[in-house]
């Protein structure tokens, strides 16, 4: 089973960017979503941004993941 997590794009440098995921900065490849802009959320899997996602969806998913970690 694979898990994609939401990340907020905080910097872009050509085909790479930095995403903030649960308070941690991770480098992500942006080749699959070249239209992404700073401040948008993307679904990240294996270091690749797969799709741009809605901020509300991202926030609720991060909240659910946090709840799972606390149990």
C-alpha positions as CSV (number, residue, x, y, z in Angstrom):
1,X,0.0,0.0,0.0
2,X,1.2,3.5,-0.8
3,X,0.6,6.7,1.1
4,X,0.6,10.2,-0.3
5,X,0.7,13.1,2.1
6,X,-0.1,16.8,1.6
7,X,2.7,19.3,1.5
8,X,2.7,23.1,1.1
9,X,5.1,24.4,-1.5
10,X,7.4,26.9,0.1
11,X,10.0,27.3,-2.6
12,X,10.5,26.4,-6.2
13,X,13.7,26.0,-8.1
14,X,13.1,24.8,-11.7
15,X,11.8,21.3,-11.5
16,X,12.4,20.9,-7.7
17,X,10.8,22.6,-4.7
18,X,10.6,22.5,-1.0
19,X,7.4,21.3,0.6
20,X,6.4,21.7,4.3
21,X,4.9,18.5,5.5
22,X,3.8,18.3,9.1
23,X,6.4,20.9,10.1
24,X,9.2,19.2,8.2
25,X,10.8,20.6,5.0
26,X,11.3,18.0,2.3
27,X,12.7,18.4,-1.2
28,X,10.1,17.3,-3.9
29,X,10.3,16.9,-7.6
30,X,7.7,19.0,-9.5
31,X,7.9,17.5,-13.0
32,X,4.4,16.1,-12.8
33,X,2.9,19.5,-11.7
34,X,4.9,22.2,-13.4
35,X,2.0,24.7,-12.9
36,X,2.3,24.6,-9.1
37,X,2.7,28.0,-7.4
38,X,4.2,29.0,-4.0
39,X,1.7,28.4,-1.2
40,X,-0.3,25.7,-3.0
41,X,-0.6,22.2,-1.6
42,X,0.4,19.1,-3.5
43,X,0.0,15.4,-2.8
44,X,3.6,14.0,-2.2
45,X,4.6,10.4,-2.7
46,X,8.1,9.0,-2.8
47,X,9.5,12.6,-3.1
48,X,7.4,13.5,-6.1
49,X,4.5,16.0,-6.2
50,X,1.7,14.0,-7.9
51,X,-1.1,16.6,-8.0
52,X,-2.2,20.0,-6.7
53,X,-4.8,19.6,-4.0
54,X,-7.3,21.9,-2.2
55,X,-6.0,23.6,0.9
56,X,-9.1,22.4,2.9
57,X,-8.5,18.8,1.8
58,X,-4.8,19.1,2.7
59,X,-5.6,20.5,6.2
60,X,-8.2,17.8,7.0
61,X,-5.8,15.0,5.8
62,X,-3.0,16.3,7.9
63,X,-5.3,16.6,10.9
64,X,-6.3,12.9,10.5
65,X,-2.7,11.8,10.2
66,X,-1.8,13.7,13.4
67,X,-4.7,12.0,15.2
68,X,-3.5,8.5,14.0
69,X,0.0,9.2,15.3
70,X,-1.3,10.2,18.7
71,X,-3.2,6.9,19.3
